[in-house]
Amino acid sequence: MPYNMKGCLASIFFIGSLTLGRSIHTVQLMKQYVPVEVNGRPVVHKTAYFGEVHVGYPNPQKFTVVFDTGSAHFFLPSLACETEPCRLHHRYNRSASSSAIDIDHDGSAVAQDAAERDQVSLAYGTGEVVGEFVNEVVCLAPPPSPTLQAVDGGIEGASWESAQHCTKARVVLAREMTDEPFRKFKFDGVLGLGMEALSLNPAFNFFGQMSRGTQMSPVFGIYLAQSDDVHSEISFGGHNAAHMAGPMQWVPVAAAEHGFWQVKIKRAFIGTHPVPLCEDGECQAILDSGTSLLGVPSQSVQKLHYMMARKASPSEAADGEADCRRVPGPALRFELEHEGLQVQLESEDYSRPAPMKVPSKTGGAATSVCRASLLPVDMPALGSKIFIWGEPVLRRYYTAYDAGASRIGFAPARQASATFTENIVV
């Protein structure tokens, strides 16, 4: 029986881990740059952030995954998937795990001789996976070895259940993965961190399961570094104040029944000019760690491009070396409906690196124009005025997500000096 679920995706997470305290666990993240091509030429790069998890017990299998606030399911490619997008990644070997239980979508165990079992289709932006379900041990770091130890005069074995960073979770094992985008990216799977309402049911929500099954607080925090020389990270069980350059301000989740980490926008401005679309106070924004760009309502893309565009000076455009992230432009400012909190992006945050050549109407030299890198958003089920706050916002602000209190925290991120290393093509 197929079930269709949708999520957001475009950016990513990876590498080792450390513990900040007894109940806070942090996974460090590394970057991957993936070129976006126009007419066969790279014009900009998406940024991929991916992190490490361990699945199965007592012989855990290691995978890299996106920690994606814009979706709410955990999928991994299965060894049963033979297509190229699967074979390019580490695949989960069901037969190698003694802790796995094959299940249907309702959690009931699948008989060994079952002729059919439930499947799910998950959509991620331009990609899709189809898979089956398994209940499995998932750990944010290697689980403890099942060694014997003395306990109250007897002998017992250590278990994954003694670790604060491990839980039982329902995993989708992909039998099919589309070429785009999974073939280009290095990560193996996606671990959704959306709210429980976005999951097929609460038992499929990884963070909800971990929070209930351990002493870990139902809070996680995300830090994306601007500099390639600094690790990004995600912390579970709380947030890391070392990455904050100011106080944390909390905002209630808007429309929590939809399951997205979503906030209500009171007004929006480009420079000193109000964004007409948001003047009625009906705009909202979804925080999505799985999206590289700033997403804006499709109906306003052209208007926003016009308001955010500016000319590159002749010196900046010389020899095709212009980098529009260094060309001053108007700030994009969002006022939220809570305690006067404002979220602001500068031109270096939203600009497409390469300028666009605009032909002269009089036959003269073309003009180099700097423009914003915007992703058109159409989510009719949520309304027509939805923004996606992806990587540009998450680099500017350290964000925390409190599932227990249904709120999102914002603090200015403490950043090293930004270094722009992606290739620029005019």
C-alpha positions as CSV (number, residue, x, y, z in Angstrom):
1,M,0.0,0.0,0.0
2,P,1.7,3.3,-1.1
3,Y,1.7,6.5,1.0
4,N,2.8,9.8,-0.4
5,M,4.6,12.3,1.8
6,K,6.4,15.5,0.8
7,G,9.4,17.4,2.2
8,C,11.9,20.2,1.3
9,L,15.5,19.7,0.2
10,A,18.4,21.4,-1.4
11,S,21.3,21.6,1.1
12,I,23.0,19.3,3.5
13,F,25.2,17.9,6.7
14,F,28.6,15.6,8.0
15,I,31.5,14.2,10.2
16,G,32.4,13.5,13.8
17,S,30.6,14.3,17.1
18,L,31.1,15.5,20.6
19,T,29.1,15.8,23.8
20,L,28.7,19.3,25.3
21,G,27.0,18.0,28.5
22,R,25.3,15.0,29.9
23,S,22.2,15.4,27.8
24,I,23.4,17.6,24.9
25,H,25.0,15.9,21.9
26,T,26.5,17.7,19.0
27,V,27.3,16.5,15.5
28,Q,29.8,18.5,13.5
29,L,29.0,19.3,9.9
30,M,31.1,19.7,6.8
31,K,30.3,21.2,3.4
32,Q,30.0,20.0,-0.1
33,Y,29.7,22.4,-3.1
34,V,27.4,21.2,-5.9
35,P,27.4,23.3,-9.2
36,V,24.2,24.6,-10.7
37,E,24.6,24.8,-14.4
38,V,22.9,27.0,-17.0
39,N,23.5,26.0,-20.6
40,G,26.1,23.5,-19.5
41,R,28.1,26.1,-17.5
42,P,28.3,26.4,-13.7
43,V,26.9,29.8,-12.5
44,V,26.6,29.2,-8.8
45,H,27.0,26.3,-6.3
46,K,24.5,24.8,-3.9
47,T,26.0,24.1,-0.5
48,A,25.6,20.7,1.1
49,Y,25.9,20.0,4.8
50,F,25.9,16.4,6.0
51,G,26.5,14.6,9.3
52,E,27.1,11.1,10.6
53,V,24.6,8.6,12.2
54,H,24.9,4.9,13.1
55,V,22.1,2.5,12.4
56,G,21.7,-1.0,13.8
57,Y,23.0,-2.9,16.9
58,P,25.3,-4.5,18.0
59,N,27.0,-4.1,14.6
60,P,26.1,-0.5,13.6
61,Q,26.3,0.7,10.0
62,K,27.6,4.2,9.4
63,F,25.8,6.7,7.1
64,T,25.9,10.4,6.3
65,V,22.6,12.2,6.3
66,V,21.0,15.6,5.9
67,F,19.5,16.9,9.1
68,D,16.5,18.4,7.4
69,T,14.0,20.7,9.3
70,G,11.8,20.8,6.2
71,S,10.8,17.1,6.2
72,A,9.9,14.6,8.9
73,H,11.0,11.1,7.9
74,F,14.3,9.3,8.0
75,F,15.3,7.4,4.8
76,L,18.4,5.5,3.8
77,P,19.2,3.7,0.5
78,S,18.7,-0.1,0.9
79,L,21.0,-2.8,-0.4
80,A,17.9,-3.9,-2.3
81,C,18.2,-0.8,-4.5
82,E,20.4,-1.4,-7.5
83,T,20.0,1.9,-9.4
84,E,23.0,4.2,-9.8
85,P,21.9,6.8,-7.2
86,C,21.7,4.1,-4.6
87,R,25.0,2.3,-5.6
88,L,26.9,5.6,-5.3
89,H,26.2,5.7,-1.6
90,H,26.4,3.5,1.5
91,R,23.4,1.2,1.5
92,Y,21.7,-0.3,4.5
93,N,22.1,-4.0,4.8
94,R,19.0,-5.4,6.4
95,S,20.5,-8.9,6.8
96,A,23.4,-7.6,8.8
97,S,21.2,-6.1,11.5
98,S,19.8,-8.2,14.3
99,S,18.0,-5.2,15.9
100,A,15.8,-4.4,12.9
101,I,12.1,-5.3,12.7
102,D,10.3,-5.1,9.4
103,I,7.1,-3.2,9.8
104,D,4.2,-1.7,7.9
105,H,3.2,1.9,8.2
106,D,1.1,1.3,11.3
107,G,4.1,-0.3,13.1
108,S,2.8,-3.8,12.9
109,A,5.5,-6.5,12.3
110,V,5.6,-7.9,8.8
111,A,5.5,-11.7,8.6
112,Q,8.5,-13.3,7.1
113,D,6.4,-15.0,4.4
114,A,4.4,-11.9,3.6
115,A,3.8,-11.5,-0.2
116,E,3.2,-7.7,0.1
117,R,4.1,-4.9,2.5
118,D,3.4,-1.2,2.7
119,Q,5.6,1.3,0.8
120,V,5.9,5.0,1.0
121,S,6.8,7.7,-1.6
122,L,8.8,10.7,-0.2
123,A,9.3,13.8,-2.3
124,Y,12.2,16.1,-1.7
125,G,12.2,19.2,-3.9
126,T,13.3,17.8,-7.3
127,G,13.8,14.3,-6.0
128,E,11.8,11.3,-4.8
129,V,12.4,8.0,-3.0
130,V,10.2,5.0,-2.7
131,G,10.8,2.5,0.1
132,E,9.6,0.2,2.9
133,F,9.7,0.5,6.6
134,V,11.9,-0.9,9.4
135,N,12.0,-0.3,13.1
136,E,15.7,0.1,14.0
137,V,18.2,1.4,16.5
138,V,19.6,4.9,15.4
139,C,22.5,6.6,17.2
140,L,24.0,10.1,16.7
141,A,27.4,8.5,17.6
142,P,28.7,5.0,17.8
143,P,26.6,3.1,20.3
144,P,28.2,1.4,23.3
145,S,29.7,-2.0,22.7
146,P,27.7,-4.9,24.2
147,T,30.5,-5.8,26.7
148,L,29.8,-7.6,29.9
149,Q,30.1,-5.7,33.2
150,A,29.4,-6.3,36.9
151,V,26.0,-4.8,38.0
152,D,24.6,-5.4,41.6
153,G,26.6,-8.6,42.1
154,G,25.6,-10.0,38.7
155,I,26.8,-9.7,35.1
156,E,25.0,-7.7,32.5
157,G,25.8,-6.5,29.1
158,A,25.9,-2.8,28.1
159,S,23.2,-1.8,25.7
160,W,22.4,1.0,23.2
161,E,19.5,1.8,25.6
162,S,22.0,3.2,28.1
163,A,23.2,5.9,25.7
164,Q,21.5,9.3,25.6
165,H,22.3,9.6,21.9
166,C,20.5,6.4,20.7
167,T,16.8,5.6,20.2
168,K,14.5,3.2,18.3
169,A,13.2,4.9,15.2
170,R,11.2,4.0,12.1
171,V,13.3,4.2,9.0
172,V,12.3,4.2,5.3
173,L,14.6,1.9,3.3
174,A,14.7,3.3,-0.2
175,R,14.3,0.8,-3.1
176,E,14.2,3.6,-5.6
177,M,15.9,7.0,-5.7
178,T,15.8,9.5,-8.5
179,D,18.9,10.6,-10.3
180,E,18.2,14.3,-9.3
181,P,19.4,15.3,-6.8
182,F,20.7,12.2,-5.1
183,R,23.4,11.2,-7.6
184,K,25.3,14.5,-7.3
185,F,25.3,14.7,-3.5
186,K,27.6,12.8,-1.2
187,F,25.1,12.2,1.6
188,D,23.5,8.8,1.9
189,G,20.1,9.7,3.3
190,V,17.9,12.3,4.9
191,L,16.9,12.5,8.6
192,G,13.9,14.8,8.8
193,L,13.5,17.0,11.9
194,G,10.1,18.6,11.1
195,M,7.5,18.5,13.8
196,E,5.4,15.4,14.5
197,A,2.4,16.7,12.5
198,L,4.5,16.5,9.3
199,S,5.3,12.8,9.9
200,L,3.2,9.9,8.7
201,N,2.5,9.4,12.4
202,P,4.4,10.4,15.6
203,A,6.3,7.1,15.7
204,F,8.1,8.1,12.5
205,N,9.3,11.3,14.0
206,F,13.0,10.7,14.9
207,F,13.5,13.7,17.3
208,G,10.1,13.0,19.0
209,Q,11.1,9.4,19.6
210,M,14.6,10.4,20.9
211,S,13.2,13.0,23.2
212,R,10.6,10.6,24.7
213,G,13.0,7.7,24.9
214,T,15.9,9.5,26.7
215,Q,16.5,12.3,29.2
216,M,17.4,14.6,26.3
217,S,15.5,17.9,26.2
218,P,13.2,18.2,23.1
219,V,15.4,21.1,21.7
220,F,18.0,21.1,18.9
221,G,20.1,24.0,17.6
222,I,21.7,24.6,14.2
223,Y,24.8,26.6,13.4
224,L,26.0,27.1,9.8
225,A,29.4,28.6,9.5
226,Q,30.1,31.3,6.9
227,S,33.8,30.4,6.7
228,D,34.9,27.1,5.1
229,D,37.6,26.9,7.8
230,V,35.0,26.5,10.6
231,H,32.8,23.5,11.2
232,S,29.1,23.8,11.1
233,E,27.1,21.8,13.7
234,I,23.8,20.6,15.0
235,S,23.2,20.1,18.7
236,F,20.6,17.8,20.2
237,G,19.1,18.3,23.6
238,G,19.7,22.0,23.7
239,H,21.6,24.8,21.9
240,N,25.2,25.9,22.0
241,A,25.5,29.5,23.3
242,A,29.1,29.6,22.1
243,H,27.8,30.2,18.6
244,M,25.5,33.1,19.6
245,A,26.6,36.8,19.3
246,G,23.5,38.0,21.2
247,P,20.6,36.8,23.3
248,M,18.2,34.1,22.1
249,Q,14.7,35.4,21.2
250,W,11.9,32.9,21.0
251,V,9.0,33.0,18.6
252,P,5.9,30.7,18.7
253,V,5.5,28.3,15.8
254,A,2.7,29.4,13.5
255,A,0.2,26.9,12.1
256,A,1.9,24.1,14.1
257,E,-0.8,21.7,12.8
258,H,1.0,21.6,9.5
259,G,4.2,20.3,11.1
260,F,6.7,22.9,9.7
261,W,9.0,25.1,11.7
262,Q,7.1,28.2,10.6
263,V,6.8,31.8,11.8
264,K,4.4,34.6,11.1
265,I,5.8,37.7,9.3
266,K,4.3,41.0,10.3
267,R,5.9,43.1,7.6
268,A,8.9,42.9,5.2
269,F,11.2,45.6,3.7
270,I,13.8,45.8,1.0
271,G,15.9,48.8,2.1
272,T,13.3,51.3,3.3
273,H,10.6,50.1,0.8
274,P,7.9,47.7,2.1
275,V,7.3,44.5,0.3
276,P,3.7,44.9,-1.0
277,L,2.9,41.2,-0.6
278,C,3.3,41.3,3.2
279,E,1.6,44.5,4.1
280,D,-1.5,42.7,5.1
281,G,0.4,40.7,7.7
282,E,-0.4,37.3,6.1
283,C,3.2,36.3,5.1
284,Q,4.8,33.3,6.8
285,A,8.3,31.7,6.6
286,I,9.4,28.1,7.0
287,L,12.9,27.5,8.4
288,D,14.4,24.8,6.2
289,S,17.9,23.5,6.8
290,G,17.5,21.4,3.6
291,T,17.3,24.4,1.3
292,S,20.3,26.3,0.0
293,L,18.5,29.4,-1.2
294,L,16.1,32.0,0.0
295,G,12.6,30.9,-1.1
296,V,10.0,33.6,-1.9
297,P,6.4,33.4,-3.0
298,S,6.4,32.7,-6.8
299,Q,3.9,35.5,-7.4
300,S,6.4,38.0,-6.2
301,V,9.6,36.7,-7.6
302,Q,9.9,39.3,-10.5
303,K,9.0,42.2,-8.2
304,L,11.5,41.2,-5.6
305,H,14.3,40.6,-8.2
306,Y,13.6,44.2,-9.4
307,M,13.7,45.7,-5.9
308,M,16.9,43.9,-5.0
309,A,18.9,44.3,-8.2
310,R,21.7,46.8,-8.6
311,K,24.5,47.6,-11.0
312,A,28.0,46.3,-10.6
313,S,30.6,49.1,-11.0
314,P,32.9,48.9,-14.0
315,S,35.9,48.0,-11.7
316,E,33.9,45.3,-10.0
317,A,32.9,43.8,-13.4
318,A,36.3,43.9,-15.0
319,D,37.7,40.8,-16.6
320,G,34.6,38.8,-15.6
321,E,35.8,38.7,-11.9
322,A,32.8,40.4,-10.4
323,D,31.5,38.9,-7.2
324,C,28.1,40.4,-6.4
325,R,28.2,39.3,-2.8
326,R,30.8,42.1,-2.4
327,V,28.6,44.7,-4.1
328,P,26.5,46.8,-1.7
329,G,22.8,46.4,-2.0
330,P,19.6,46.9,0.0
331,A,19.0,44.9,3.2
332,L,16.0,42.5,3.2
333,R,14.3,42.8,6.6
334,F,11.5,40.8,8.1
335,E,9.5,42.0,11.1
336,L,8.0,39.1,13.1
337,E,4.8,39.3,15.1
338,H,6.6,38.7,18.5
339,E,8.5,41.1,20.8
340,G,9.7,43.2,17.9
341,L,12.1,40.5,16.6
342,Q,13.6,41.3,13.2
343,V,15.4,38.9,10.8
344,Q,17.6,40.7,8.4
345,L,19.7,39.6,5.4
346,E,22.4,41.7,3.8
347,S,23.3,41.7,0.1
348,E,26.2,39.3,0.7
349,D,23.6,36.8,2.1
350,Y,21.1,36.8,-0.8
351,S,23.2,37.7,-3.9
352,R,23.9,35.4,-6.8
353,P,27.8,35.6,-7.1
354,A,27.9,36.1,-10.9
355,P,26.4,39.3,-12.4
356,M,24.0,39.1,-15.3
357,K,24.9,40.8,-18.5
358,V,22.0,43.0,-19.7
359,P,22.2,44.0,-23.4
360,S,22.0,47.7,-24.2
361,K,18.8,48.8,-26.0
362,T,20.9,51.3,-28.0
363,G,23.6,48.9,-29.1
364,G,26.1,50.0,-26.6
365,A,28.0,47.9,-24.1
366,A,26.1,45.4,-21.9
367,T,25.5,46.4,-18.3
368,S,26.5,44.1,-15.4
369,V,23.7,43.7,-13.0
370,C,23.8,42.0,-9.6
371,R,20.7,40.1,-8.7
372,A,19.3,38.0,-5.9
373,S,19.4,34.3,-5.9
374,L,15.8,33.4,-5.2
375,L,13.8,30.2,-5.2
376,P,10.2,30.4,-6.3
377,V,7.9,28.8,-3.7
378,D,4.4,27.3,-4.4
379,M,2.8,25.6,-1.4
380,P,-0.9,26.1,-1.9
381,A,-1.8,23.9,1.0
382,L,-0.1,26.5,3.3
383,G,-1.2,29.6,1.4
384,S,0.2,31.9,-1.3
385,K,2.5,33.9,0.8
386,I,5.1,31.4,2.0
387,F,8.8,32.2,2.3
388,I,11.5,29.5,2.8
389,W,14.3,30.6,5.1
390,G,17.1,28.3,4.1
391,E,20.9,28.6,4.3
392,P,21.1,32.4,3.9
393,V,19.0,32.9,7.1
394,L,20.7,30.0,8.9
395,R,24.2,31.4,8.4
396,R,23.1,34.8,9.7
397,Y,21.3,33.5,12.7
398,Y,21.9,30.7,15.2
399,T,18.5,28.9,15.4
400,A,17.0,26.6,18.1
401,Y,13.9,24.4,17.7
402,D,11.9,23.6,20.8
403,A,9.4,20.8,20.0
404,G,8.1,20.7,23.6
405,A,7.1,24.4,23.7
406,S,6.4,24.7,20.0
407,R,8.7,27.7,19.5
408,I,11.8,28.7,17.5
409,G,14.7,30.7,18.8
410,F,16.8,33.2,16.9
411,A,20.2,34.7,17.9
412,P,22.7,36.5,15.8
413,A,25.3,33.9,14.9
414,R,28.9,34.4,16.0
415,Q,30.8,34.1,12.8
416,A,34.4,34.2,11.7
417,S,35.1,36.4,8.6
418,A,33.2,35.0,5.6
419,T,35.3,33.6,2.8
420,F,33.7,33.2,-0.6
421,T,35.3,30.3,-2.3
422,E,32.8,29.1,-4.9
423,N,33.8,29.5,-8.5
424,I,32.3,32.5,-10.2
425,V,31.3,32.3,-13.9
426,V,30.0,35.3,-15.8
